């Protein structure tokens, strides 16, 4: 594998496990200098050690991205450590399982703070540096940003808003040379389900035959980043849901309202939220 990212200065949020961890290891092996951010210092230290053992370089940054000041401070800290910025990967996020009728509003607000507002704040702070290098913003969203699903509606809303943010930002920053990649994972083999907040009676884990390993997702993201693609959907379940929602929305509506779906039946045509680490 060639060193596609030699000399690139990259910040990755949610880098302590899952897709973020795998992407950090891959980009470091390909020559990038990294800031790996998250809430768990011990896990971040472990990732940094793995990167160092592979001959790479990483600085850790502990940040609670539910706080806007932390998102802004992370970028300031990263610019000081790296001396500039070529890529910002907004990967941190978490899930909420709750019916919209009784989802705790405080938790919904925190969900938006982490999954959306922190992304906007960090990106705004990073844009001057990214304009200077004609860099890339990578926003890790979800296929459920394309279609709201029952019991995870609030999570879906954050990812739909993130997709709109990516599209608008891409158009606005094109003249400055800044590119925006929107990533839409389906089901990914990480601990995302273990970290989500559950309100009410919902299954802890989803069942599927179509779960993508986190390392595979990272490779697909790195490839899309190197090619400066606009959007990448990861996994068959995501494509199936998008196709169903596009060509037979009435059938998908009926499935989502069925007792079988409400009881926790996992259909490959309806992907649950992508599994990624908590911030």
Phi, psi and omega in degrees: 000130181285163180271080185290340188243024179302127179082356180284137178256117193229136173250132178233121173270159183061041189264005186278343180199176174061217183300319181300316179297312182296322179292320177299314180297318181295312182294325177295319178297335181261018167100004181280150169262128192240151158246121179254123187242149178179187180264337188260102184298320181299316179292322177296319176301319180295318178296316180298322178294319177298319179296316179297320180297331179271005178089010181264184183226129178214140172251136180265150177220117178271123184214135173262098191283359171292343178260123183302320181298328180292322179295318178292317179297326178300317180293317178299316179296321181291319179296323178294322182284323187262339182079013181156185183208133177249328182216133171245119178254106177272091186250338185296143177177167176213171185248161176224122174256112181192142173292142182297334181294333182223021176296128180300124186296326177299321180288324176297318178297319178294322178301314178294324180299317182280311189282338184232304187296323178295323178297314180297315182297314181295319181294316178302317181293327185276341189303317178303318179291322179290326175296324180295332182250003185053052189273194187228138169256126177249116178253116180270104181259233182193153173296336179284358168288346178271339185205124177289137181240148180297145179072351173231028185301319180295318177299315179302320180298319180296323183281330173294317178296321179297320178297318178295320176302315181299314182296314181293317180296320179303315180291319183292324186262002183301318182295334178273356178087004179274130180254155179231124176253122176260119181256133182233086177288156167260230179280127183232141185280083174220191182264022183305315182297328179289336183266345185290152176275133182242125176239112184101192186263097180226150180295141179291322181229150176265153178252137176195151174269359188240051180266129182269130174300145181299325180295323177294317177301317180298319179297320179294321179294316180299320178296316179295323178296314181298328182268359181053049177285158180279321189205142176220131176258130185254112171105149180298317181303322180295315179297321179295319179294317179299317180296316180297318182290333181278315190257338180216058183299328179299321180290321178293320177303316181295319180297315184292335179268359186282153176300326180298317179291317182296334181278359176105010176298134182252110178261138178297343180278350182231098186279133170289177183298147180297146183268112179222162183290153171295156182297000000 
